Amino acid sequence: MSRKRTLICSIVLLCLLSGNHGVLALFEGCDSTFQINPGTTYLQSPYYPNTYPPWTSCRYQIIAPVDYTIEANCTIDLPSNAGQCTTEHFYVSTEGDPQLRDSEQFCGQGTFTRVSLFRKLTLAYASYGNTGRFLCSLTIRPQQCECGWSTSTKIANGQEVGTNEFPFMVGLQNLASSTDIFCGGTIISHFHIITAAHCARIQPDASQIIAHVGFTQISTLNNSRYAAAYRIRSITIHPGYTDDPPVNDISVLVTNILIEWERGVGPICLPPAGSSTFAYQTVDVAGWGTESFAGPTTDALMKANLMVVENSVCQEKYDVPIYSSQICTTDYSGQGRDACQYDSGGPVVWRSSRMFLVGCISFGQACGQPYGTGVNTRITYFLNWIQQVTGYTTCVKPLG
């Protein structure tokens, strides 16, 4: 049995993977979607155990319940030539991508096992003149709480992030404003997004807010592979929020429908309550805000690497009180790296084997100043409140 990662279409495949139009034409008349329940189900080629007819092709999109995975154990018998797939091709997309981008291609004889990344799996075959057969068992199992992954392991003087480097990043759009993104946010569960309370006060009508996920460039949002938009159903602002002085600046948005996990869209991890002050740890902040104070916003999602400082040090920079419910970050490099206008509500991210949400961008001084210090809402302080508001649906992981 031979297999290879399919990245570029070839002439013999008639550009099977080149775009949605070609895929739809290829599988026209044999294109099925199955919603399957926990347990084991079997999928077999047409006319199995006999071979499928030559010049045929079928696609099977398998969907399990939310927070379950699909384990496919497949036995295939497809002709190959010296280990190369020539006329017969069997495809597996563990991301469940119906267009089979980045799928694996198999042929020959043998058995293999693949597990879906989340709750979707796509299988397909395409014949170009020969024949073959396959049989797959599909086992549906619960998936443990997963969070804080990245597909690649403008904030003032920051740098552009990698494509979907922050799958949990949310851009909030106010339908009553001409601004593309008025605040940031962070996915913490299938229905919940954390942002700043003052962002929710800017637009208190939940029906006027759209949460955009799975993209990095605003200008190409509609062409981004993982991009999706979710309407907001309700807003919960922390009952202790005040803006003078700013304190308890945190709110939770609830989406109308479930946010679907994909490689480029998913929740960040929440750290255990009281686990660390994160003092003198390096963190990232991210957003689509202005690149300098009162400057233009950026089209690309930007990040800046900052250092957490002790609150006593932070207090020296401000006339307003700095509370234990806040966490301060500073530009330790002196290069003017900082969060800026319209970055509010976005994440302060601590990285280890996973990515953790340790802060929510709140307020600061004139952004982009060398050695500037910003004030953020400390997530560990509000963990119990967050869990109560979200119905304990968030993913809390030990640090490490």
N, C-alpha and C positions, 0 to 999 in steps of 0.2 A: 504494500500500500504506500502510495506517495502522497505528500501533502505540501502545500506551500501557502504563504500568506499572500492573498490576492490584493495587490496594490494598483496595478495598471492593467487596463483591459488589453486584450490582444485581438488581432484581426479574426482569428478563428472563432473567438467568442462573440464576434459582432458587437464588441464594446458593451458587453453585458452589464458591466459595473459603471458605465460612463454617466448615467443619469437616470432620473426617474422615468422619463418617457420610454427609454429603451427597455428598462426592467418591466414596465407595465406591458409593453408589447410582447416581450418574451414569455411572460407567464399568463397571458390572456387565455382564459378558458380553463386554467388549472391553478388557481390562486386562492388559498384557503387560510382563514384565521380561526384558531381554536382557543377557547377559554377553558382551561382544564383545572380540576380541583386537586388537592393533595392526594398522593398515592402514585400509582404507576399506570401509565397509558402507553399504547404502542402505536407507532406510525410506520407504515410500510409503503414501498413504491407501488405504483399501479400494477395490478395483475400478479402481485407477489403470491406465491414463491416463484412464479414465472417472471420473466424479465419485462421491463417496460418497453413500449414500442420505440423504435428509433425516431429521431427528429421530434421528440416531445420534451417538455419541460414543465416543472411544477414548483411552486413555492408554498411553504407552510410556515405561517407565523403563529407561534405558540405563546400564550399569555397565561401566567399563573396568578394566583391572588396576590394582593399587595404584601410585600415583605416576605415573599417566598422565592426560591430559586428553582431552576429546571436543570436536572442532570440528564444529559442525553448520552446513552450508550448505544452506539451505532455499529452495525456490521454491514460492510459494503462489498459489492462484487461488481466493479466497473472496469472495463478494459483500460489498460495503459500501455505505453510503449517505452520500454527501458526506464521505467519509473517516472515517465512524463505523462501528464494528462493531455490527451490529444482530442478525442471526440467526446468523451464522457466526463462530466464534472459534477461533483457533489460539494455543496457549500454549507458552511456553518457560520453564523454570526452570533457570537455569545452576547453581543450588545442588543440583539433583536432588531438590527437595522434592516428594514424591508428592502433597501437598495443594495444591501450586501457589501457596503463599503468596508474595507479592512477585514472582510470575512476570510476564513480559511478554506482552501480548496483541496478536495481529496479525490483519489481514484485508486484503482487497483483492488486488491483483496485484503481484508483485515477488519479489526475492531478497534474503536477508539472511544474515548469518553471526553465530553466537554460539559462545563457547567456555566450557565448563564451568569452574567455579571449581576443582574437584578432579576426582574420577573418576566423578561421577554427573551425569546430565542427564535431565530429564523433559520430554517433549513430549506434547501432547494437543490434541484438537480437540473442539468441542461444536457441534452443529447444532440450531437451533431453528426448523426449517421450510423452510430452503433447502438448498443443496447446494454442494459445492466439491471441491477436490483439492489435494494437496501432495506434494512429493518432496524428501527430505533426504538428503544424503550425510553420513556420520558418519566422521570421520577421527580415529584414536586415535594420540596422540603422547606421548612421555615428557615428564613435567613436571620442570623443574629444581627443585632443592632450595628449598622455600619455608618461611618461618618468620617469627615475630615480627609477624604482622598483628594488627589489632584491628578489631572491628565498629564502634567509635566512637573516632575519633581524640581484727569491727570492731577494726580497729587503733586504738590509743589516740588519741583526739582526731583521728581521721582523717575521711574523707568517703566516702560510698557510691560505689562505682564505677558506671560506665555499664553497661548490659546487655551482657554478654559483652565488656567492654572488654579483659579479659585471657583470651583463649581457651585459654591454656596453663595456667591455674590449676587446681589439683587440691585437693579436700578429701578427706582420708583418714579413713575410718571404721574404728574398731576394734570388731569384732563382739562382743568379750568385754567391752565397756564400754558404759555408757548415754550417754556423751558423743557428740553428733552428729558433730562433727569434732574429732579429737584432734591433728591436725597438718596443715600444708599441704604442697604438693608442686608440681612444675613439669613439664609434658610436654616432653620433648626429642626423642622419636622415636615411631614408631608403637607401640613396645612398652615404652618406658622413661620412668620418672619419677624426677626427682631430689628427694630430701628429706634431712633431717638424719639423721645416724647415731643420735642419741639418740632420734629418733622411732621408728626401726627397733628400737631396744632396748626401747622401751615395749611393742611387740607384735612379737616376733621370729618368730612363726608367720605366714608369708605368707598362708596360707589364711584367716586371720582378718581380713585387711585388704581393704577395698573402696575403690577410687579413684573418686570422683565428679567428673565433668567437665561443662562446658557449662552451668553454672548460677551464679547469684549469690545467690539467696535460699534458705536452707535450708528454710523453711516451704513454699515452692512448688516444691521440687526436681522433683517428679514431673510438674509442669505446664510446666516449662521446655522450650522448643522444641528445644534442642540437648543437653539433659541425657542423660547415659549413665553407667552404672556398670560398672566393670571389676574382676574379681577379680585378685588378685596371685598370680603363680606362684612367684616367688623374690625374695630380697633379697640384695644385695651391699653389705656395710658396708666402708668403707675400712679396710684392715688396720692403719693407723696410728692409728685412732681411740682416744682416751682421753677420759674425762670429768673428770679431775682432774690437771692443768687441762684444760678443754675444748679440743681441737685435732683437726684432720682430721674435723670433724663433718659428714660427707657420706655418703650411701648412694644406691644406685640400685635402684628397684623394677622388676620385669619383669611386665607384665600377661599374663594367660592368653591373651587374643586381641588382635588388632590394634586400636589406637585409630583410629577413622575420622575423617579430616579433614573438617570442615565450617566454615562461616563462624565459628561460635561455639566450635569446638574445634580446636586445632592446636598445633604446637610453638613454643617460643620459640627465638630464634637464640642460638648460643653465640659469644662473641667469640674472636678468634684468641689463642693462647697468648702471654702477655707483651705484649699490645697496648697496655695502658694501666693505670695504677694507679687511674684514675677519681677521683683526689684532687680535691676541691672541685667535683665534678660533682653535679648533683641526680639523685636516683633515687627510685623508688617502691617501697614494700613493701606487701604485701597479705595479708589473711587474714580468717578468721572468728573470731579469738580474742577475748579479753576486752577491754572498752572502757576498763578501768582495772585497776590491780594488784588481784588477788583479786576483781575485779568480775564481772558477768555476761558471758557470750559474746554476740556479736551474731548476729542472724539474717541480715543482709546482709553480703556481701563488702565489706570496707572497705579503703581505701588511705591511705597517708600519704606525703607528699613530704618527703624527707630529703636531707642532704648527706653525701657521702663525705668523711671526714677522713683525714689521714695517720696511719699506725699509731703514730708517735711521740706525736702528740697524744692518740690513743686510749689509749695506755699510761698516761698521766697519770691516767686515770679508773679504772684497774683495778689490783688487787694481783696478779692472775695475769698471766703473760706474754702479750703480744699478738704473734702470729707473722706472718711474711710470707704465710702461707697463709690469713690472715684479712683481712677488709675491714670497716672500721668506718663506721657511719652516725650522724649526729647531727641532733637537732632544731634546725636553725639559726634557726627562727622564735621559739623560746621558748614555743610554744603547747602543749607536751606531746605532740607527735606522735611516735609510736613504734610498734614492733611490741610485742606483749604475749603473755600466756600463750595457748597453743594456736595461735599464729601460727608456731611453730617449723617449719622445713622449707620454708616458703614462699619465694617469690622476692624478690630485690632486683633491680629492673628499671631498666636505663638505656635511654632512648628517643632515637632519632634518626629516620631514615626507617623503621627497623624497631625492634622491641623486643629487647633483649639481656639474657640472664641473667648478671649480674655477681656475684651473691652468693646464698647460701642462709641464711636466718635461723637463728642458732645460739643465742646467749644475750645477756643484757643486765642492766642494773640494774633497780631497781623501775620498771616501765614507766609512761609517762605523765608523767614529770617534765620540767619545762622544761629545755631544752638537754641532755636525756638522750642518752647514747651507747650504741648497740648494737653487738654483734660478730657478724659473719656469716662464713660460709665463702667464701673467694675462689675463684670458679669458674675463672678463668684459670690459677691455680696447679695445678688438678686436671684440666686439659683432656686431657692424654695418658691419664690413668687413666680418665676418663669415656669417651673414645673406645675404649679397649681393652675396657672392660666392656660397652659397647653394640655392639661389632663395627663401629665407624666408621659407624653409621647416623644420627648426629646431623647437624644442619645448622649448619655453622660459616660465618659470613659476615664479610667485612671491616667494620669500623666505618664508619658514615656513613649 
